Amino acid sequence: MEAELKEMLDDLESLGRSLPDPSRNASIDKLRSRVKHLSELAKFAPAHRSKVKDMSAEVVDSNPYSRLMALQRMGIVENYERIREYSVAIVGIGGVGSVAAEMLTRCGVGRLLLYDYDKVELANMNRLFFRPEQVGMTKTDAAVQTLSDINPDVVLESYTLNITTVQGFETFISSLKNKSFRPDKEGSGVDLVLSCVDNYEARMVVNQACNELNQTWMESGVSEDAVSGHIQLLIPGETACFACAPPLVVASGVDERTLKREGVCAASLPTTMGVIAGLLVQNTLKFLLKFGHVSPYLGYNSLKDYFPTMEMRPNPQCANAACLERQKEYMLAKPARDAAAKAKMEAEAPSAAECPLHDDNEWNISVVDDSDTKRTDAASSDALPEGLTRELPSADEFKNASASGSADTNIDDLEDLRKQLEALNS
Amino acid sequence: MEAELKEMLDDLESLGRSLPDPSRNASIDKLRSRVKHLSELAKFAPAHRSKVKDMSAEVVDSNPYSRLMALQRMGIVENYERIREYSVAIVGIGGVGSVAAEMLTRCGVGRLLLYDYDKVELANMNRLFFRPEQVGMTKTDAAVQTLSDINPDVVLESYTLNITTVQGFETFISSLKNKSFRPDKEGSGVDLVLSCVDNYEARMVVNQACNELNQTWMESGVSEDAVSGHIQLLIPGETACFACAPPLVVASGVDERTLKREGVCAASLPTTMGVIAGLLVQNTLKFLLKFGHVSPYLGYNSLKDYFPTMEMRPNPQCANAACLERQKEYMLAKPARDAAAKAKMEAEAPSAAECPLHDDNEWNISVVDDSDTKRTDAASSDALPEGLTRELPSADEFKNASASGSADTNIDDLEDLRKQLEALNS
């Protein structure tokens, strides 16, 4: 916009110069001052950051990735930059999905696929992410607008559709299968699907697609009273699928929309949804970048700050045919999986018979005499960082002090002590 | 900006009409088309929502508070609109503080006081809230810009200062004391202080101010490796203050800035900070609106999804003089507190001797004969919503069925059963 205004100013100048009658100059001056005022206003319009080719760990204020690359230095993640290879699909860009998308965008994930058919309303403003000026836009368009401003390095694909329709489901499946982003990837075109929808019908559709594609996904949900929620990891064949132990309303085959009443809406809070989105994306990062433990199920009861966990095995009588297929495959692959696990364990910990003790001692570990109580170096686990001192002696120092004290103790010392006591009492 | 452009178009029209020479019209036309193009661009500039006088529970898309007022209908909060009376101070508008501020703004809190001296950098973009176009602005200015766009109903006070300086501390204390927002309020001018700072020096300063003012506050923090964090409730005199059990670096009197190394920065993640901000503001809402249980301390270990809790009593040897004052006051008020608790308990549960059973029975509770097993109405706790059916009989139905069966059992029935078994085996 600034370039446009500059050109306009030039046009006005040339028009002013070409006018024979100086009385017109007042009009030109007025227009000129208007353009200048607009230029001032335009300064507050969004500027954009340019794309970054490689993630740098350099600690400078202008590096948007320094705090993320620091995860490597801290020993949490082995190779953070691998996040750029991953694709994550988010179904439902509401209170949880939009925040999850923003978190992954700020983390610099490679590619995000966003699915929603809804529009932004003022009634959504009690949750994070969408802004009042986006009211009326589709949630996918508004999300792409905000996310591309935040981090232009992320490839954003937006699908404004309802996955529960026949046409929508087909597009959903084919978009998940598309491998143009990373043609060498095994399985589907995405690394993880996050379900952030607010109804069971859509969850069953995500479940169906992921069972068909043998696609690992994570479920999330927030209760109608806004004060609890959960996340769940679903690996087809290995864990329970969403149809293995369906909610009562799904098992009964009732259309859940008939349970909604006019003039009544579910409560929601930015806090609960922010916590659930945070837990969901944290587990996504652990899953993609292979650190920590990915929770199979994690609940959040905000009234008591209680976080239940559990694990669910697949149901051999699951009503979903694709789930039964995946269960069968998982069972058939068990001997190979067990053999691989055994081989890995043996490779990591060779037995005493195969590898004699201390034959190879790259860490220079040596056995010391128990009676030698002196510290061999300052890097012991009790050492403090430079500049810190202990207020109380450590347990060892205390023991040493009393030990050396008792060695020196003789009758004279006791006599001294008695005299001091008498002096104090007098 | 749209109004400005409209006026400019009018000016151009009148200039065009007044020109005698038609050859100038080409220039005017060119300018006109430029203004029209700018009008198109301006449509994407932020629009603002107008203020709302009262929070309405009406379920319409245009009501920004419908999902929050629904907390009343759901029985979670007694009077949600009271949130407009409360003032919350947030010290440190970084990865946790900015998200906490956004959550409280979207919840429609009455007044927010924001304290920070820092500027927005690209290196902050791996956490939620700030946008690349805000780089270079002070965090307080950028926050006020974003928050007032999101919810113009919230009164925002911004303090661009460092509370650890003498001048900063004085302004901090006097702003907390200021009661102009709600002159009838007891104690200080704010209902809660949230500490969202990233160093111990600032925490000790918040602790000092809150001990002096007898001000309840909440502490928050995220670890340097970005994968854990905590929140803590501090009530002067009643719980441990931050100086009661200080971190080693504080107890040793070392300047923590000397521990930082050039070219090394702490790691941070939008997920961990989002979860901590969510837990912090959820507990703030529970504290202000009096629902659920406010956690005295809640940790978050994201590698294991483990959430430790604990409680800390004040240290009678605390180094903070104001803390000792508050502890003394709390002890002195104990008899009055105990008496009030006893009176409340007695008022809520009158003894049998004082109030004869069933003398006043407004809920029409009656004792029924144990042998009467029939349901008296359909609203029993086991009842399902309309449209749902059970796949398996309930425990009661199963018992009734077998009980009625055994009453009818006679020799003929056993004979029938034997015949059926034989038929099956044949």
HADDOCK unambig.tbl for C-alpha pairs under 7 A between the chains (distance, minus, plus):
assign (segid A and resid 8 and name CA) (segid B and resid 31 and name CA) 6.74 0.50 0.50
assign (segid A and resid 15 and name CA) (segid B and resid 27 and name CA) 6.75 0.50 0.50
assign (segid A and resid 27 and name CA) (segid B and resid 15 and name CA) 6.79 0.50 0.50
assign (segid A and resid 31 and name CA) (segid B and resid 8 and name CA) 6.71 0.50 0.50
assign (segid A and resid 46 and name CA) (segid B and resid 133 and name CA) 5.53 0.50 0.50
assign (segid A and resid 47 and name CA) (segid B and resid 133 and name CA) 4.92 0.50 0.50
assign (segid A and resid 48 and name CA) (segid B and resid 132 and name CA) 6.57 0.50 0.50
assign (segid A and resid 48 and name CA) (segid B and resid 133 and name CA) 6.23 0.50 0.50
assign (segid A and resid 49 and name CA) (segid B and resid 132 and name CA) 6.28 0.50 0.50
assign (segid A and resid 59 and name CA) (segid B and resid 263 and name CA) 5.41 0.50 0.50
assign (segid A and resid 59 and name CA) (segid B and resid 264 and name CA) 6.48 0.50 0.50
assign (segid A and resid 59 and name CA) (segid B and resid 265 and name CA) 6.52 0.50 0.50
assign (segid A and resid 61 and name CA) (segid B and resid 121 and name CA) 5.56 0.50 0.50
assign (segid A and resid 61 and name CA) (segid B and resid 122 and name CA) 6.00 0.50 0.50
assign (segid A and resid 61 and name CA) (segid B and resid 123 and name CA) 5.03 0.50 0.50
assign (segid A and resid 62 and name CA) (segid B and resid 121 and name CA) 6.39 0.50 0.50
assign (segid A and resid 62 and name CA) (segid B and resid 122 and name CA) 4.82 0.50 0.50
assign (segid A and resid 62 and name CA) (segid B and resid 123 and name CA) 5.68 0.50 0.50
assign (segid A and resid 63 and name CA) (segid B and resid 122 and name CA) 5.90 0.50 0.50
assign (segid A and resid 63 and name CA) (segid B and resid 123 and name CA) 5.08 0.50 0.50
assign (segid A and resid 64 and name CA) (segid B and resid 122 and name CA) 4.97 0.50 0.50
assign (segid A and resid 64 and name CA) (segid B and resid 123 and name CA) 4.28 0.50 0.50
assign (segid A and resid 64 and name CA) (segid B and resid 124 and name CA) 6.68 0.50 0.50
assign (segid A and resid 64 and name CA) (segid B and resid 125 and name CA) 5.59 0.50 0.50
assign (segid A and resid 64 and name CA) (segid B and resid 126 and name CA) 6.44 0.50 0.50
assign (segid A and resid 65 and name CA) (segid B and resid 123 and name CA) 6.60 0.50 0.50
assign (segid A and resid 65 and name CA) (segid B and resid 126 and name CA) 6.77 0.50 0.50
assign (segid A and resid 66 and name CA) (segid B and resid 123 and name CA) 6.42 0.50 0.50
assign (segid A and resid 67 and name CA) (segid B and resid 265 and name CA) 6.83 0.50 0.50
assign (segid A and resid 67 and name CA) (segid B and resid 266 and name CA) 6.40 0.50 0.50
assign (segid A and resid 67 and name CA) (segid B and resid 267 and name CA) 4.46 0.50 0.50
assign (segid A and resid 67 and name CA) (segid B and resid 268 and name CA) 5.35 0.50 0.50
assign (segid A and resid 68 and name CA) (segid B and resid 267 and name CA) 5.85 0.50 0.50
assign (segid A and resid 68 and name CA) (segid B and resid 268 and name CA) 6.21 0.50 0.50
assign (segid A and resid 68 and name CA) (segid B and resid 269 and name CA) 6.79 0.50 0.50
assign (segid A and resid 70 and name CA) (segid B and resid 265 and name CA) 6.82 0.50 0.50
assign (segid A and resid 70 and name CA) (segid B and resid 266 and name CA) 6.55 0.50 0.50
assign (segid A and resid 70 and name CA) (segid B and resid 267 and name CA) 4.80 0.50 0.50
assign (segid A and resid 71 and name CA) (segid B and resid 225 and name CA) 6.47 0.50 0.50
assign (segid A and resid 71 and name CA) (segid B and resid 267 and name CA) 5.46 0.50 0.50
assign (segid A and resid 74 and name CA) (segid B and resid 225 and name CA) 5.73 0.50 0.50
assign (segid A and resid 103 and name CA) (segid B and resid 128 and name CA) 6.92 0.50 0.50
assign (segid A and resid 103 and name CA) (segid B and resid 270 and name CA) 5.72 0.50 0.50
assign (segid A and resid 103 and name CA) (segid B and resid 271 and name CA) 6.50 0.50 0.50
assign (segid A and resid 106 and name CA) (segid B and resid 125 and name CA) 6.35 0.50 0.50
assign (segid A and resid 106 and name CA) (segid B and resid 126 and name CA) 4.72 0.50 0.50
assign (segid A and resid 106 and name CA) (segid B and resid 127 and name CA) 6.56 0.50 0.50
assign (segid A and resid 107 and name CA) (segid B and resid 126 and name CA) 5.85 0.50 0.50
assign (segid A and resid 121 and name CA) (segid B and resid 61 and name CA) 5.55 0.50 0.50
assign (segid A and resid 121 and name CA) (segid B and resid 62 and name CA) 6.36 0.50 0.50
assign (segid A and resid 122 and name CA) (segid B and resid 61 and name CA) 6.00 0.50 0.50
assign (segid A and resid 122 and name CA) (segid B and resid 62 and name CA) 4.81 0.50 0.50
assign (segid A and resid 122 and name CA) (segid B and resid 63 and name CA) 5.88 0.50 0.50
assign (segid A and resid 122 and name CA) (segid B and resid 64 and name CA) 4.96 0.50 0.50
assign (segid A and resid 123 and name CA) (segid B and resid 61 and name CA) 5.03 0.50 0.50
assign (segid A and resid 123 and name CA) (segid B and resid 62 and name CA) 5.68 0.50 0.50
assign (segid A and resid 123 and name CA) (segid B and resid 63 and name CA) 5.08 0.50 0.50
assign (segid A and resid 123 and name CA) (segid B and resid 64 and name CA) 4.29 0.50 0.50
assign (segid A and resid 123 and name CA) (segid B and resid 65 and name CA) 6.61 0.50 0.50
assign (segid A and resid 123 and name CA) (segid B and resid 66 and name CA) 6.43 0.50 0.50
assign (segid A and resid 123 and name CA) (segid B and resid 67 and name CA) 6.99 0.50 0.50
assign (segid A and resid 124 and name CA) (segid B and resid 64 and name CA) 6.68 0.50 0.50
assign (segid A and resid 125 and name CA) (segid B and resid 64 and name CA) 5.59 0.50 0.50
assign (segid A and resid 125 and name CA) (segid B and resid 106 and name CA) 6.36 0.50 0.50
assign (segid A and resid 126 and name CA) (segid B and resid 64 and name CA) 6.45 0.50 0.50
assign (segid A and resid 126 and name CA) (segid B and resid 65 and name CA) 6.77 0.50 0.50
assign (segid A and resid 126 and name CA) (segid B and resid 106 and name CA) 4.73 0.50 0.50
assign (segid A and resid 126 and name CA) (segid B and resid 107 and name CA) 5.84 0.50 0.50
assign (segid A and resid 127 and name CA) (segid B and resid 106 and name CA) 6.56 0.50 0.50
assign (segid A and resid 128 and name CA) (segid B and resid 103 and name CA) 6.92 0.50 0.50
assign (segid A and resid 131 and name CA) (segid B and resid 150 and name CA) 5.83 0.50 0.50
assign (segid A and resid 132 and name CA) (segid B and resid 48 and name CA) 6.57 0.50 0.50
assign (segid A and resid 132 and name CA) (segid B and resid 49 and name CA) 6.29 0.50 0.50
assign (segid A and resid 132 and name CA) (segid B and resid 150 and name CA) 6.12 0.50 0.50
assign (segid A and resid 133 and name CA) (segid B and resid 46 and name CA) 5.47 0.50 0.50
assign (segid A and resid 133 and name CA) (segid B and resid 47 and name CA) 4.89 0.50 0.50
assign (segid A and resid 133 and name CA) (segid B and resid 48 and name CA) 6.21 0.50 0.50
assign (segid A and resid 150 and name CA) (segid B and resid 131 and name CA) 5.85 0.50 0.50
assign (segid A and resid 150 and name CA) (segid B and resid 132 and name CA) 6.11 0.50 0.50
assign (segid A and resid 225 and name CA) (segid B and resid 71 and name CA) 6.48 0.50 0.50
assign (segid A and resid 225 and name CA) (segid B and resid 74 and name CA) 5.74 0.50 0.50
assign (segid A and resid 252 and name CA) (segid B and resid 388 and name CA) 5.95 0.50 0.50
assign (segid A and resid 252 and name CA) (segid B and resid 389 and name CA) 6.38 0.50 0.50
assign (segid A and resid 254 and name CA) (segid B and resid 387 and name CA) 6.58 0.50 0.50
assign (segid A and resid 254 and name CA) (segid B and resid 388 and name CA) 6.78 0.50 0.50
assign (segid A and resid 263 and name CA) (segid B and resid 59 and name CA) 5.41 0.50 0.50
assign (segid A and resid 264 and name CA) (segid B and resid 59 and name CA) 6.47 0.50 0.50
assign (segid A and resid 265 and name CA) (segid B and resid 59 and name CA) 6.52 0.50 0.50
assign (segid A and resid 265 and name CA) (segid B and resid 67 and name CA) 6.82 0.50 0.50
assign (segid A and resid 265 and name CA) (segid B and resid 70 and name CA) 6.81 0.50 0.50
assign (segid A and resid 266 and name CA) (segid B and resid 67 and name CA) 6.40 0.50 0.50
assign (segid A and resid 266 and name CA) (segid B and resid 70 and name CA) 6.54 0.50 0.50
assign (segid A and resid 267 and name CA) (segid B and resid 67 and name CA) 4.48 0.50 0.50
assign (segid A and resid 267 and name CA) (segid B and resid 68 and name CA) 5.85 0.50 0.50
assign (segid A and resid 267 and name CA) (segid B and resid 70 and name CA) 4.80 0.50 0.50
assign (segid A and resid 267 and name CA) (segid B and resid 71 and name CA) 5.46 0.50 0.50
assign (segid A and resid 268 and name CA) (segid B and resid 67 and name CA) 5.34 0.50 0.50
assign (segid A and resid 268 and name CA) (segid B and resid 68 and name CA) 6.20 0.50 0.50
assign (segid A and resid 269 and name CA) (segid B and resid 68 and name CA) 6.78 0.50 0.50
assign (segid A and resid 270 and name CA) (segid B and resid 103 and name CA) 5.72 0.50 0.50
assign (segid A and resid 271 and name CA) (segid B and resid 103 and name CA) 6.50 0.50 0.50
assign (segid A and resid 271 and name CA) (segid B and resid 278 and name CA) 4.42 0.50 0.50
assign (segid A and resid 271 and name CA) (segid B and resid 279 and name CA) 6.93 0.50 0.50
assign (segid A and resid 271 and name CA) (segid B and resid 281 and name CA) 6.39 0.50 0.50
assign (segid A and resid 271 and name CA) (segid B and resid 282 and name CA) 5.61 0.50 0.50
assign (segid A and resid 272 and name CA) (segid B and resid 278 and name CA) 6.60 0.50 0.50
assign (segid A and resid 274 and name CA) (segid B and resid 274 and name CA) 6.25 0.50 0.50
assign (segid A and resid 274 and name CA) (segid B and resid 275 and name CA) 6.53 0.50 0.50
assign (segid A and resid 274 and name CA) (segid B and resid 278 and name CA) 5.71 0.50 0.50
assign (segid A and resid 275 and name CA) (segid B and resid 274 and name CA) 6.53 0.50 0.50
assign (segid A and resid 275 and name CA) (segid B and resid 275 and name CA) 4.52 0.50 0.50
assign (segid A and resid 275 and name CA) (segid B and resid 278 and name CA) 5.22 0.50 0.50
assign (segid A and resid 275 and name CA) (segid B and resid 279 and name CA) 6.88 0.50 0.50
assign (segid A and resid 278 and name CA) (segid B and resid 271 and name CA) 4.42 0.50 0.50
assign (segid A and resid 278 and name CA) (segid B and resid 272 and name CA) 6.60 0.50 0.50
assign (segid A and resid 278 and name CA) (segid B and resid 274 and name CA) 5.70 0.50 0.50
assign (segid A and resid 278 and name CA) (segid B and resid 275 and name CA) 5.24 0.50 0.50
assign (segid A and resid 279 and name CA) (segid B and resid 271 and name CA) 6.93 0.50 0.50
assign (segid A and resid 279 and name CA) (segid B and resid 275 and name CA) 6.88 0.50 0.50
assign (segid A and resid 281 and name CA) (segid B and resid 271 and name CA) 6.39 0.50 0.50
assign (segid A and resid 282 and name CA) (segid B and resid 271 and name CA) 5.62 0.50 0.50
assign (segid A and resid 292 and name CA) (segid B and resid 303 and name CA) 4.30 0.50 0.50
assign (segid A and resid 292 and name CA) (segid B and resid 304 and name CA) 6.37 0.50 0.50
assign (segid A and resid 293 and name CA) (segid B and resid 303 and name CA) 5.70 0.50 0.50
assign (segid A and resid 293 and name CA) (segid B and resid 304 and name CA) 5.47 0.50 0.50
assign (segid A and resid 303 and name CA) (segid B and resid 292 and name CA) 4.29 0.50 0.50
assign (segid A and resid 303 and name CA) (segid B and resid 293 and name CA) 5.70 0.50 0.50
assign (segid A and resid 304 and name CA) (segid B and resid 292 and name CA) 6.37 0.50 0.50
assign (segid A and resid 304 and name CA) (segid B and resid 293 and name CA) 5.47 0.50 0.50
assign (segid A and resid 387 and name CA) (segid B and resid 254 and name CA) 6.60 0.50 0.50
assign (segid A and resid 388 and name CA) (segid B and resid 249 and name CA) 6.97 0.50 0.50
assign (segid A and resid 388 and name CA) (segid B and resid 252 and name CA) 6.05 0.50 0.50
assign (segid A and resid 388 and name CA) (segid B and resid 254 and name CA) 6.63 0.50 0.50
assign (segid A and resid 389 and name CA) (segid B and resid 252 and name CA) 6.30 0.50 0.50
